[in-house]
Structure formats: structure tokens, C-alpha cells
Amino acid sequence: MDDAIDRDCAVFIVDDDASMRDSLALMLGLLGYRTASFDSAETFLAAYQDRWTGCVVADLKLPGRSGLDLQSELRRRGSRLPFVIITAHGDVSSARAAFQSEAVDFLEKPFDEAHLRTAIEKGLQRERGRLERAVVDREETSKLARLTPRERSVLELVGKGLHAKEIAAALAISPRTVEVHKAHLMDKLGARNVAELVRFAVAAGRRL
């Protein structure tokens, strides 16, 4: 796990009950989590920045927008912050709505601290995975930017499963030239063999 990613992740507590906010912040702080607390969805949204990473623990019933409304609004803005919904007034429809928006868990108060910690860690693991994939995507995009137009064409056809002779025919070049381009691709993309080149081509297909 990337230490920098781990340090950047925080637990965002959104609850209108000051004692609950303080209790959760203290408990999570003692467990080593970095926290930030908000008394409403509106307060959170006013402070929210796209660069924030971590996990949100939000009460279902809040003054103004609910925890589910907050979850929906962040999704609308393109945020993938994982959510743990907590509530003293749970019902099946609310739980279903939370999970349909990809909530990590839906916990009814009073909840076991161990259950909350498990849910938060699951959310943070999901977030770390997303951030690590984003790093890989940026690296692959940077590598793709180094390719010539011809190399991009060859890579695209490699991703479609075409062999050297088929690629040669499609691009009106010789099979030998195709092999030269493939060698250059493997060098620029850091692929150790043709199988890795194919996997890279398939993964990168949406960016070609």
C-alpha cells in the first residue's frame, strides 16, 4: 500500500449530534484515523474539495439534506468517496437506497464500535484501491503519450487480437515492420512479453 495515499485518506464525520461527532472523532483518532467533522450535509458541501480522499460516515437524518442526499450529491459531482450511513431511524427502503448508491455499510445506532471500524476500514480499502488505480491510469496515459501515431495503430490492433500478418495487411506495411513497432511498444510501455502488451492494449483501449 502507498504510504502517501494512506496518509492522505481521512474519515469525514457528518452528524448533527455534537456528542456523537465528538465521540466518533475521539474513538477514530485513538485508532489512528485522521478525521474532520461537520454538523450538516450543507456544511460538508460548503467545505468540500475535489481532492479530498477517504471515507464519509454520515447520519441518515440530518437537518436540511439527509445523509443519502449528501451521498447522491457527491456522486453527481463525480466523487467516489465511500459512504457508511449511520442512523437511529433505519428502514429497508433507506438501506436499499444507500446500497444502490454503493454505500459500504448501513449501521443502526447504537452500533458496535468494532462494526463501525470494520465498515470504515472496508471503505478506506476501497478508496486506496481507487487511488492506486488512478496512479496507474496516469502512468499509462503518460506512456501512451510517447507513442507515435503508427505505434498507436499497431497497439490498437494488438488489443483486438490481430497477429502480425493481419496487422500488416490492415496497415499496408510489412510483417517485419509490425514486429519492429511491437518491439518499440514493449520498450516504451515496459511490457515484458506479448501477453503483457495485449493486456496493456486492452486496458488502454478507451484512451486510444
Buried (B, 14 or more C-beta within 10 A) or exposed (E): EEEEBBEBBBBBBBBBBEEBBEBBBEBBEEEEBBBBBBBBBBBBBEEBEEEBBBBBBBBBBBEEBBBBBBBBBBBEEEBEBBBBBBBEEBEEEBBEBBBEBEBBBBBBBEBEEEEBBBBBBBBBBBBBEBBEEEEEEEEBEEBBEEBEEBBBBBBBBBBBEBEBEBBBEBBEBEBEBBBEBBEBBBEBBEBEEEEEBBEBBEEBEEEE
